[in-house]
Amino acid sequence: MTTRAAAASSLSRADWRVAMGAPALYLLLLVGLAQALALLLLAAAAVARCGAQSMLVYGSLALLLAQLGAGLLTFRWLRQRSAQTRLGGASGFGPVHNARGWLLAGETGGLLLALGAAGLAWLLPHPASAPPVMASLLIALPALPLASTLISVLLAPLFEEGVFRGALLGALAPALGPLGAGIASTALFTALHLPEQAGYGWGLLPIAALGGFAAWLRVRSGSLWPGIVAHVCFNALVGFGALH
């Protein structure tokens, strides 16, 4: 048996379920919860004849509940099924060796990638028909800027890193190796953001770069936390630019 075949055979059926099930479950829960809450919101607004401001408040609450529910339910599913891998476990939420250096690398890289995204948007502006960069077609709910910022800067990086660079990369690494698992996780992570970049394909480049950088940080540091920091910094700076 070749080395690659032996590595592939070490990836159990349970690991494949973790690898492919985690992103699918997260996406389905996110969309399903958001749409269910949107229907409830519209029904409640019709009965109570809510004004625009009340709709924003209720929409913000629905968005937060959808994101929290999708992330926490996916993490609970992962906790029951994740298997240990040679990258330190499918979760990846362990301690970071040389924490200060790796966290600083994540912060610096995330900010530089966000500046690159801003430069790309300046050179190649959105078509008039394209949605804003931070608008997502997955969750079509009205929301206050504070709620959108909380989701984008804190909740989404935590849950997305746990799913894509934690469960997915960690479960695929024994069969594909760190490089192959990193490429696969980056490709699926980029695909998740296709709806919010509809009509602006260039916007996927910074997202793919962020995914690749976070995957590299995950493999090299052995932990998700540097990638989470990079993701937080990227979303914060890009979101700041979108709001101004």
C-alpha positions as CSV (number, residue, x, y, z in Angstrom):
1,M,0.0,0.0,0.0
2,T,1.4,3.4,-1.0
3,T,2.0,6.1,1.6
4,R,-1.0,8.2,0.2
5,A,-3.2,5.2,0.1
6,A,-2.3,4.4,3.7
7,A,-3.0,8.0,4.7
8,A,-6.3,7.9,3.0
9,S,-7.3,4.6,4.7
10,S,-6.7,6.3,8.0
11,L,-9.5,8.7,7.4
12,S,-12.5,6.8,8.8
13,R,-16.1,7.1,7.5
14,A,-16.8,9.1,10.7
15,D,-14.1,11.6,9.7
16,W,-15.6,12.1,6.3
17,R,-18.9,12.7,7.8
18,V,-17.3,15.4,10.0
19,A,-15.4,16.9,7.1
20,M,-18.4,17.2,4.7
21,G,-21.2,17.4,7.2
22,A,-19.9,20.3,9.3
23,P,-20.0,23.0,6.5
24,A,-23.3,21.6,5.1
25,L,-25.0,21.5,8.5
26,Y,-23.8,25.0,9.4
27,L,-25.0,26.5,6.1
28,L,-28.4,24.7,6.3
29,L,-29.0,25.8,9.8
30,L,-27.9,29.3,9.1
31,V,-30.3,29.6,6.1
32,G,-33.1,27.6,7.7
33,L,-33.1,29.5,11.0
34,A,-32.8,32.9,9.2
35,Q,-35.7,32.2,6.9
36,A,-37.9,30.7,9.6
37,L,-37.2,33.7,11.8
38,A,-37.8,36.1,8.9
39,L,-41.3,34.5,8.3
40,L,-42.1,34.8,12.0
41,L,-40.9,38.4,12.0
42,L,-43.0,39.3,9.0
43,A,-46.1,37.6,10.5
44,A,-45.6,39.4,13.8
45,A,-45.1,42.7,12.1
46,A,-48.3,42.3,10.1
47,V,-50.3,41.6,13.2
48,A,-48.7,44.3,15.4
49,R,-48.3,46.8,12.6
50,C,-44.8,47.5,13.6
51,G,-42.9,50.5,12.3
52,A,-39.6,50.6,10.5
53,Q,-37.6,51.0,13.7
54,S,-39.3,48.1,15.4
55,M,-38.6,45.9,12.3
56,L,-34.9,46.8,12.6
57,V,-34.8,45.8,16.2
58,Y,-36.6,42.5,15.7
59,G,-34.6,41.8,12.5
60,S,-31.4,42.3,14.5
61,L,-32.5,39.9,17.2
62,A,-33.5,37.4,14.5
63,L,-30.1,37.7,12.9
64,L,-28.3,37.2,16.1
65,L,-30.4,34.2,17.1
66,A,-29.9,32.6,13.6
67,Q,-26.1,33.0,13.7
68,L,-25.8,31.8,17.3
69,G,-28.2,28.9,16.8
70,A,-26.4,27.7,13.6
71,G,-23.0,28.0,15.2
72,L,-23.8,26.4,18.5
73,L,-25.8,23.6,17.1
74,T,-23.0,22.8,14.6
75,F,-20.4,22.9,17.3
76,R,-22.5,20.6,19.5
77,W,-22.8,18.1,16.5
78,L,-19.0,18.4,16.0
79,R,-18.3,17.7,19.7
80,Q,-20.1,14.5,19.5
81,R,-18.4,13.3,16.3
82,S,-15.0,14.9,15.9
83,A,-12.0,12.5,15.9
84,Q,-8.4,13.3,16.8
85,T,-6.1,14.0,13.8
86,R,-2.4,14.5,13.4
87,L,-3.1,18.3,13.4
88,G,-4.1,18.2,17.0
89,G,-7.8,17.4,16.8
90,A,-10.6,18.4,14.6
91,S,-11.7,21.2,17.0
92,G,-8.5,23.2,16.9
93,F,-9.4,25.3,19.9
94,G,-6.4,24.2,21.9
95,P,-3.6,26.5,23.2
96,V,-1.2,28.2,20.9
97,H,2.6,27.7,21.1
98,N,4.4,31.0,21.0
99,A,1.0,32.6,21.3
100,R,2.1,36.2,21.1
101,G,3.9,35.7,17.9
102,W,1.2,33.8,16.1
103,L,-1.6,36.1,17.3
104,L,0.4,39.1,16.1
105,A,0.9,37.3,12.8
106,G,-2.9,36.8,12.5
107,E,-3.6,40.4,13.4
108,T,-1.1,41.8,10.9
109,G,-2.1,39.4,8.1
110,G,-5.8,40.1,8.6
111,L,-5.3,43.8,8.5
112,L,-3.1,43.7,5.4
113,L,-5.6,41.4,3.6
114,A,-8.4,43.9,4.4
115,L,-6.3,46.8,3.0
116,G,-5.7,44.7,-0.1
117,A,-9.5,44.1,-0.4
118,A,-10.1,47.9,0.0
119,G,-7.5,48.6,-2.7
120,L,-9.1,46.0,-5.0
121,A,-12.6,47.5,-4.5
122,W,-11.1,51.0,-5.3
123,L,-9.5,49.8,-8.5
124,L,-12.4,47.5,-9.5
125,P,-15.6,49.1,-8.1
126,H,-18.9,47.2,-7.8
127,P,-21.2,47.3,-10.8
128,A,-24.3,49.4,-10.1
129,S,-26.5,46.3,-10.0
130,A,-24.2,44.4,-7.5
131,P,-25.1,44.2,-3.8
132,P,-22.9,45.8,-1.2
133,V,-19.9,43.7,-0.1
134,M,-21.2,43.1,3.4
135,A,-24.8,42.3,2.3
136,S,-25.6,38.6,2.4
137,L,-28.3,36.9,0.4
138,L,-28.3,34.1,2.9
139,I,-30.0,36.2,5.6
140,A,-32.4,38.7,4.1
141,L,-33.5,40.4,7.3
142,P,-33.4,44.1,8.2
143,A,-30.9,44.8,11.0
144,L,-29.3,47.6,12.9
145,P,-25.6,48.3,12.0
146,L,-24.6,47.2,15.6
147,A,-26.1,43.8,15.1
148,S,-24.6,43.3,11.7
149,T,-21.2,44.4,13.0
150,L,-21.4,42.0,16.0
151,I,-22.2,39.1,13.7
152,S,-19.5,40.0,11.1
153,V,-16.7,40.8,13.5
154,L,-17.2,38.3,16.4
155,L,-19.7,35.5,15.7
156,A,-19.0,34.7,12.1
157,P,-15.2,34.5,12.5
158,L,-15.5,32.2,15.5
159,F,-18.0,29.8,13.9
160,E,-16.6,29.8,10.4
161,E,-13.0,29.1,11.6
162,G,-14.3,26.3,13.8
163,V,-16.1,24.7,10.9
164,F,-13.7,25.3,8.0
165,R,-10.3,25.4,9.5
166,G,-11.2,23.3,12.5
167,A,-13.5,20.4,11.6
168,L,-13.1,20.4,7.8
169,L,-9.3,20.9,7.6
170,G,-8.6,18.7,10.6
171,A,-10.7,15.8,9.3
172,L,-9.3,15.9,5.7
173,A,-5.6,16.4,6.6
174,P,-4.8,12.7,7.2
175,A,-5.9,11.8,3.7
176,L,-5.1,15.0,1.7
177,G,-2.2,16.3,3.8
178,P,-2.1,19.8,5.3
179,L,-1.7,21.5,1.8
180,G,-4.6,19.6,0.2
181,A,-6.8,20.0,3.2
182,G,-6.0,23.7,3.3
183,I,-6.9,24.1,-0.3
184,A,-10.2,22.2,0.1
185,S,-11.2,24.1,3.1
186,T,-10.4,27.4,1.4
187,A,-12.4,26.5,-1.7
188,L,-15.5,25.6,0.3
189,F,-15.1,28.7,2.5
190,T,-14.9,30.9,-0.6
191,A,-17.9,29.2,-2.1
192,L,-19.9,30.0,1.1
193,H,-19.4,33.7,0.3
194,L,-20.6,33.5,-3.3
195,P,-24.1,35.0,-2.6
196,E,-22.8,38.1,-1.0
197,Q,-20.4,38.7,-3.9
198,A,-23.0,38.2,-6.6
199,G,-22.1,40.3,-9.6
200,Y,-18.6,41.1,-8.3
201,G,-16.3,38.1,-8.8
202,W,-13.2,40.0,-7.9
203,G,-14.5,40.2,-4.4
204,L,-13.9,36.5,-3.9
205,L,-10.1,37.0,-4.2
206,P,-9.6,38.6,-0.8
207,I,-11.9,36.0,0.8
208,A,-9.9,33.2,-0.8
209,A,-6.7,34.8,0.4
210,L,-8.1,35.1,4.0
211,G,-9.1,31.4,3.9
212,G,-5.7,30.3,2.7
213,F,-3.9,32.5,5.3
214,A,-6.1,31.2,8.1
215,A,-5.5,27.6,6.9
216,W,-1.8,28.2,7.0
217,L,-2.0,29.7,10.5
218,R,-4.0,26.7,11.6
219,V,-1.5,24.2,10.3
220,R,1.7,26.1,11.4
221,S,0.5,27.1,14.9
222,G,-1.6,24.0,15.6
223,S,-4.5,26.2,16.8
224,L,-7.5,28.1,15.4
225,W,-7.0,31.2,17.5
226,P,-4.5,33.0,15.2
227,G,-6.8,32.5,12.2
228,I,-9.8,33.7,14.3
229,V,-7.8,36.9,15.1
230,A,-7.0,37.3,11.4
231,H,-10.6,36.8,10.4
232,V,-11.8,39.3,13.1
233,C,-9.4,42.0,11.9
234,F,-10.2,41.4,8.2
235,N,-14.0,41.6,8.8
236,A,-13.6,44.6,11.1
237,L,-11.6,46.7,8.7
238,V,-13.6,45.7,5.6
239,G,-16.9,46.4,7.5
240,F,-15.6,49.8,8.7
241,G,-14.9,50.7,5.1
242,A,-18.3,49.5,4.0
243,L,-20.0,51.6,6.6
244,H,-18.1,54.7,5.6
